């Protein structure tokens, strides 16, 4: 069995081999810039890890891992425009460093490149993995559209929000695991157990992301802290704050988020104080633990020896303790 560090090294070596150079430079430079800014490489590592659960030979899963990584990075280029995010991984986002149109077009090219990695798969694997990849790509778009719709929607329920982050975040993690399992020769039942594991660990991951946006050190987080508060984004924290607040606090929070005369630092400070008063941080942590437990139950259902599950168990536990 490979360790997480070994799988990470394999992915880094493969990414370093990638060559996105070409003309026009203004199309390809942002792609090279984006891939080169690092990141946790969670999705490609999960492809390899899932494959390794069922097979000692993970070579067939490398191209699939790269497809998921490049696709994920494509979504970030477009997401950062839609969210007006200035920083990603402690560097300027592509639309800030270049411009919106360049970020859109370079993102489109990345999506095409992502599909290109799948063409090297044997026909039997391609037949199984392509629908997983393609359906997931569409679901990610659905999730992003819900996210944008929620910006204009007056009230968003917790259930609506959880469905949105499932589509926007969880399905890509789940599909990475399922595709890796298929590469490793897993049964359909086991591949689906890993998909369910990915859905729940993805929900835990995104709720942790919501939490970190407010409470993390921005230098460690790699993004601007409090950006969700500044933009009034309807996160798990904000939705539950509105739900639990009395009328006076509700009005205070709503006015605070829309008041352009208050500087961002003060806005973040006041909103965080309201979250603390309402116990929103604790509530979010409870839900993170709930989805983590569901994920572990799915992992325990796999028909492989416990030692084969260790790498994914370690990953699941790291979600609970991450600071960035």
C-alpha positions as CSV (number, residue, x, y, z in Angstrom):
1,X,0.0,0.0,0.0
2,X,1.1,3.5,-0.8
3,X,1.1,6.3,1.8
4,X,-0.5,9.6,1.3
5,X,2.9,11.2,1.0
6,X,3.9,8.7,-1.7
7,X,0.7,9.3,-3.7
8,X,1.2,13.0,-3.3
9,X,4.7,12.7,-4.7
10,X,3.5,10.7,-7.6
11,X,0.9,13.3,-8.5
12,X,3.4,16.1,-8.1
13,X,5.8,14.4,-10.5
14,X,3.1,13.8,-13.0
15,X,1.9,17.4,-12.8
16,X,5.4,18.7,-13.2
17,X,5.6,16.7,-16.5
18,X,2.5,18.5,-17.8
19,X,3.2,21.1,-20.5
20,X,0.5,23.7,-21.1
21,X,2.8,25.9,-23.1
22,X,1.5,27.1,-26.5
23,X,0.3,30.1,-28.4
24,X,-1.3,32.4,-27.8
25,X,0.6,32.9,-24.6
26,X,-2.3,34.7,-23.0
27,X,-4.4,31.5,-23.3
28,X,-1.8,29.1,-21.9
29,X,0.1,31.1,-19.4
30,X,-2.9,31.3,-17.0
31,X,-3.3,27.5,-17.2
32,X,0.4,26.9,-16.3
33,X,0.1,29.5,-13.5
34,X,-3.0,27.9,-12.1
35,X,-1.6,24.3,-12.1
36,X,1.7,25.6,-10.7
37,X,0.2,27.4,-7.7
38,X,-0.1,24.2,-5.8
39,X,-3.1,23.3,-3.7
40,X,-3.8,20.2,-1.7
41,X,-4.2,17.9,-4.8
42,X,-7.0,16.1,-2.8
43,X,-9.0,14.8,-5.8
44,X,-6.1,13.2,-7.8
45,X,-4.7,11.7,-4.6
46,X,-8.1,10.2,-3.8
47,X,-8.2,8.7,-7.3
48,X,-4.9,6.9,-6.7
49,X,-5.7,6.0,-3.1
50,X,-9.1,4.4,-4.1
51,X,-7.4,2.5,-6.9
52,X,-4.7,1.3,-4.5
53,X,-7.4,-0.1,-2.1
54,X,-8.3,-2.7,-4.7
55,X,-5.0,-3.0,-6.7
56,X,-1.3,-2.7,-6.2
57,X,-0.9,-1.4,-9.7
58,X,-2.2,2.2,-9.8
59,X,-0.7,3.2,-13.2
60,X,-4.0,3.0,-15.0
61,X,-5.5,5.5,-12.6
62,X,-2.8,8.3,-13.1
63,X,-4.4,9.8,-16.2
64,X,-7.8,9.7,-14.5
65,X,-6.3,11.5,-11.5
66,X,-4.8,14.2,-13.8
67,X,-8.2,14.6,-15.5
68,X,-9.9,15.3,-12.1
69,X,-7.2,17.7,-11.0
70,X,-7.2,19.8,-14.2
71,X,-11.0,19.8,-14.2
72,X,-11.1,21.0,-10.6
73,X,-8.7,23.8,-11.3
74,X,-10.8,24.9,-14.3
75,X,-13.8,25.3,-12.0
76,X,-11.7,27.5,-9.7
77,X,-10.9,29.9,-12.5
78,X,-14.6,30.4,-13.2
79,X,-15.7,30.3,-9.5
80,X,-13.2,33.0,-8.6
81,X,-14.7,35.3,-11.2
82,X,-18.3,34.6,-10.0
83,X,-17.3,35.1,-6.3
84,X,-15.0,38.1,-7.1
85,X,-12.2,36.4,-5.1
86,X,-8.9,38.3,-5.2
87,X,-6.7,35.5,-3.8
88,X,-6.3,31.8,-4.3
89,X,-3.5,29.8,-2.6
90,X,-1.9,33.0,-1.4
91,X,-1.6,34.3,-5.0
92,X,-3.6,36.6,-7.2
93,X,-6.5,34.8,-8.9
94,X,-6.3,34.6,-12.7
95,X,-9.0,37.2,-13.3
96,X,-7.2,39.7,-11.1
97,X,-3.7,38.9,-12.5
98,X,-5.0,39.0,-16.1
99,X,-8.7,39.8,-16.6
100,X,-12.1,38.1,-16.6
101,X,-12.2,37.2,-20.3
102,X,-8.8,35.6,-20.1
103,X,-9.8,33.6,-17.0
104,X,-13.0,32.4,-18.7
105,X,-11.2,31.3,-21.9
106,X,-8.3,29.7,-20.2
107,X,-10.7,27.9,-18.0
108,X,-12.6,26.6,-21.0
109,X,-9.3,25.3,-22.4
110,X,-8.5,23.6,-19.1
111,X,-11.8,21.7,-19.3
112,X,-11.0,20.5,-22.8
113,X,-7.5,19.4,-21.6
114,X,-9.1,17.5,-18.6
115,X,-11.2,15.4,-21.0
116,X,-8.1,14.8,-23.1
117,X,-6.5,12.8,-20.3
118,X,-9.2,10.2,-20.5
119,X,-8.6,9.2,-24.1
120,X,-5.6,7.1,-23.1
121,X,-7.8,4.7,-21.0
122,X,-8.5,1.2,-22.3
123,X,-11.9,0.9,-23.9
124,X,-13.5,-1.1,-21.0
125,X,-12.3,1.5,-18.4
126,X,-13.3,4.5,-20.5
127,X,-16.8,3.0,-20.9
128,X,-17.3,3.0,-17.1
129,X,-15.4,6.1,-16.1
130,X,-16.5,8.6,-18.8
131,X,-20.2,8.6,-17.6
132,X,-19.0,9.1,-14.0
133,X,-16.7,12.0,-15.1
134,X,-19.2,13.6,-17.5
135,X,-22.2,13.4,-15.2
136,X,-20.2,14.8,-12.4
137,X,-19.0,17.7,-14.6
138,X,-22.6,18.6,-15.3
139,X,-23.6,18.3,-11.6
140,X,-20.8,20.7,-10.6
141,X,-22.3,23.2,-13.1
142,X,-25.7,22.7,-11.5
143,X,-24.2,23.3,-8.1
144,X,-22.6,26.5,-9.2
145,X,-25.8,27.7,-10.7
146,X,-27.7,27.1,-7.5
147,X,-24.9,29.0,-5.7
148,X,-25.4,32.0,-8.0
149,X,-29.2,31.7,-7.7
150,X,-29.0,31.8,-3.9
151,X,-27.3,35.2,-4.2
152,X,-30.6,36.7,-5.4
153,X,-32.9,34.4,-3.4
154,X,-34.1,36.1,-0.2
155,X,-34.2,33.0,1.9
156,X,-32.2,29.8,1.5
157,X,-32.9,26.8,3.7
158,X,-30.3,24.6,5.2
159,X,-31.5,21.7,3.0
160,X,-31.2,23.7,-0.2
161,X,-27.7,24.8,0.8
162,X,-26.6,21.2,1.6
163,X,-27.9,20.1,-1.8
164,X,-26.0,22.9,-3.5
165,X,-22.7,22.0,-1.8
166,X,-23.2,18.4,-2.5
167,X,-23.4,19.2,-6.2
168,X,-20.7,21.9,-6.2
169,X,-18.1,20.1,-4.0
170,X,-19.0,16.6,-2.8
171,X,-19.8,15.0,-6.1
172,X,-16.3,15.7,-7.5
173,X,-14.7,14.2,-4.5
174,X,-17.1,11.2,-4.6
175,X,-16.5,10.7,-8.3
176,X,-12.7,10.8,-7.9
177,X,-13.0,7.9,-5.4
178,X,-15.4,6.0,-7.6
179,X,-13.3,6.4,-10.7
180,X,-10.2,5.3,-8.8
181,X,-12.0,2.3,-7.5
182,X,-13.1,1.3,-11.0
183,X,-9.5,1.6,-12.2
184,X,-8.5,-0.7,-9.4
185,X,-11.1,-3.3,-10.3
186,X,-13.6,-2.8,-7.5
187,X,-17.0,-4.3,-7.6
188,X,-19.9,-1.9,-8.3
189,X,-21.1,-2.3,-4.7
190,X,-17.7,-1.2,-3.4
191,X,-17.3,1.6,-5.9
192,X,-20.7,2.9,-4.7
193,X,-19.7,2.6,-1.1
194,X,-16.7,4.8,-1.9
195,X,-18.9,7.2,-3.7
196,X,-21.1,7.6,-0.6
197,X,-18.0,8.0,1.5
198,X,-16.9,10.8,-0.8
199,X,-20.3,12.5,-0.7
200,X,-20.3,12.7,3.1
201,X,-16.7,13.6,3.5
202,X,-17.2,16.3,0.8
203,X,-20.1,17.7,2.8
204,X,-17.9,17.7,5.9
205,X,-15.1,19.3,3.9
206,X,-17.2,22.2,2.6
207,X,-18.8,22.9,6.0
208,X,-15.2,23.0,7.3
209,X,-14.4,25.4,4.5
210,X,-17.3,27.7,5.5
211,X,-16.1,27.6,9.1
212,X,-12.5,28.3,8.1
213,X,-13.5,31.3,6.0
214,X,-14.6,33.0,9.1
215,X,-12.3,31.6,11.8
216,X,-9.1,30.6,10.0
217,X,-5.8,32.5,9.8
218,X,-5.9,34.0,6.2
219,X,-2.2,33.2,5.7
220,X,-2.8,29.6,6.5
221,X,-6.1,29.4,4.7
222,X,-4.7,30.7,1.4
223,X,-7.7,32.9,0.8
224,X,-9.0,36.2,2.1
225,X,-10.5,35.5,5.6
226,X,-14.1,36.7,6.0
227,X,-14.7,36.9,2.2
228,X,-18.1,35.1,2.6
229,X,-19.2,37.8,5.1
230,X,-17.9,40.6,2.9
231,X,-19.9,39.3,-0.1
232,X,-22.9,38.2,1.9
233,X,-22.6,34.7,0.7
234,X,-25.3,32.4,2.0
235,X,-23.1,29.8,3.8
236,X,-24.1,27.2,6.4
237,X,-23.1,29.7,9.1
238,X,-25.1,32.6,7.7
239,X,-28.2,30.6,6.9
240,X,-28.3,29.2,10.5
241,X,-27.5,32.6,12.0
242,X,-30.6,34.0,10.3
243,X,-32.6,31.0,11.3
244,X,-31.6,31.2,15.0
245,X,-31.5,34.9,15.5
246,X,-34.3,36.9,17.2
247,X,-35.9,39.6,15.1
248,X,-33.6,42.3,16.5
249,X,-30.4,40.3,15.8
250,X,-31.8,39.2,12.4
251,X,-32.2,42.9,11.4
252,X,-28.8,43.8,12.7
253,X,-27.1,41.1,10.8
254,X,-29.0,41.8,7.6
255,X,-28.3,45.5,7.8
256,X,-24.6,44.9,8.6
257,X,-24.1,42.7,5.5
258,X,-25.7,45.3,3.1
259,X,-24.2,48.4,4.7
260,X,-21.4,49.6,2.3
261,X,-20.3,52.3,4.7
262,X,-18.8,49.8,7.1
263,X,-15.3,48.8,6.3
264,X,-14.7,45.1,5.6
265,X,-12.6,44.5,8.7
266,X,-15.3,45.9,11.0
267,X,-18.0,44.0,9.1
268,X,-16.2,40.7,9.6
269,X,-15.7,41.5,13.3
270,X,-19.3,42.3,14.0
271,X,-20.7,39.4,12.0
272,X,-18.4,37.0,13.7
273,X,-19.5,38.3,17.1
274,X,-23.1,37.6,16.1
275,X,-22.2,34.0,15.0
276,X,-20.4,33.5,18.4
277,X,-23.5,34.8,20.3
278,X,-25.8,32.4,18.4
279,X,-23.5,29.3,18.8
280,X,-23.1,29.0,15.1
281,X,-19.5,27.7,15.2
282,X,-20.4,24.9,17.6
283,X,-23.5,24.0,15.4
284,X,-21.3,23.8,12.3
285,X,-18.7,21.6,14.1
286,X,-21.5,19.2,15.1
287,X,-22.6,18.9,11.5
288,X,-19.1,18.3,10.3
289,X,-18.8,15.4,12.8
290,X,-22.2,14.1,11.7
291,X,-21.1,13.8,8.0
292,X,-17.7,12.5,9.0
293,X,-19.4,9.6,10.9
294,X,-21.6,8.8,7.9
295,X,-18.5,8.7,5.7
296,X,-16.8,6.3,8.1
297,X,-19.8,4.0,8.1
298,X,-19.6,3.8,4.3
299,X,-15.9,3.1,4.4
300,X,-16.4,0.4,7.0
301,X,-18.8,-1.3,4.6
302,X,-16.1,-2.0,2.0
303,X,-15.4,-5.7,1.4
304,X,-11.6,-5.3,1.9
305,X,-9.3,-5.8,4.9
306,X,-9.2,-2.9,7.4
307,X,-5.5,-2.2,6.6
308,X,-6.6,-1.4,3.0
309,X,-8.9,1.3,4.3
310,X,-6.3,3.0,6.5
311,X,-5.2,5.6,3.9
312,X,-8.8,6.8,3.3
313,X,-9.6,6.7,7.1
314,X,-6.6,8.9,7.6
315,X,-7.8,11.3,4.9
316,X,-11.3,11.4,6.5
317,X,-9.8,12.2,9.9
318,X,-7.6,15.0,8.5
319,X,-10.8,16.8,7.3
320,X,-11.8,17.1,11.0
321,X,-8.6,18.7,12.0
322,X,-7.5,20.9,9.1
323,X,-6.7,24.5,9.7
324,X,-6.5,25.6,6.0
